[in-house]
Amino acid sequence: MPTKAKRTKNRVIVQYAVPRRGVPAAASLRRWALAVASSDVTLVVVGEKEGRRLNARFRGKKRATNVLSFPYGGGHGEVVLCHPVIAREARAQGKTLASHYAHLVMHGVLHLRGYTHERPPDARRMERAEIRALERFGLRNPYELE
């Protein structure tokens, strides 16, 4: 009797709703997501207008934000990254665009897995997970002050 092959790898789909110039390559975005993913994930890179629209609709805030996570259950979900906001933050914080993207991709995917940062103990747990994952790529702790 034939058996079905069990799929063990998580899939990360990357979609761009902005021109790709200046945005990290899909391969990089996938690697960062897979560092913390427990299920299939879709990453969507959007512009300011779409970032603002989504943040207003789902969080009641009238400005674009850097990352939004939409969990579908079981670690599956969609992470929306707003490129103009991420680029501005990276410049303002003196970080490379790649390191800031890596952090925010991982942050968003951890939200899909149920991590939160509303309470201090939860925030510390999430930050530790982010820091460990970033270290695997040779990236610094994003919470350390310069």
Secondary structure as GFF3:
##gff-version 3
##sequence-region A 1 146
A	DSSP	beta_strand	12	16	.	.	.	ID=ss1
A	DSSP	alpha_helix	26	34	.	.	.	ID=ss2
A	DSSP	beta_strand	41	46	.	.	.	ID=ss3
A	DSSP	alpha_helix	48	59	.	.	.	ID=ss4
A	DSSP	beta_strand	67	73	.	.	.	ID=ss5
A	DSSP	beta_strand	76	82	.	.	.	ID=ss6
A	DSSP	alpha_helix	83	93	.	.	.	ID=ss7
A	DSSP	alpha_helix	97	112	.	.	.	ID=ss8
A	DSSP	alpha_helix	120	135	.	.	.	ID=ss9
###
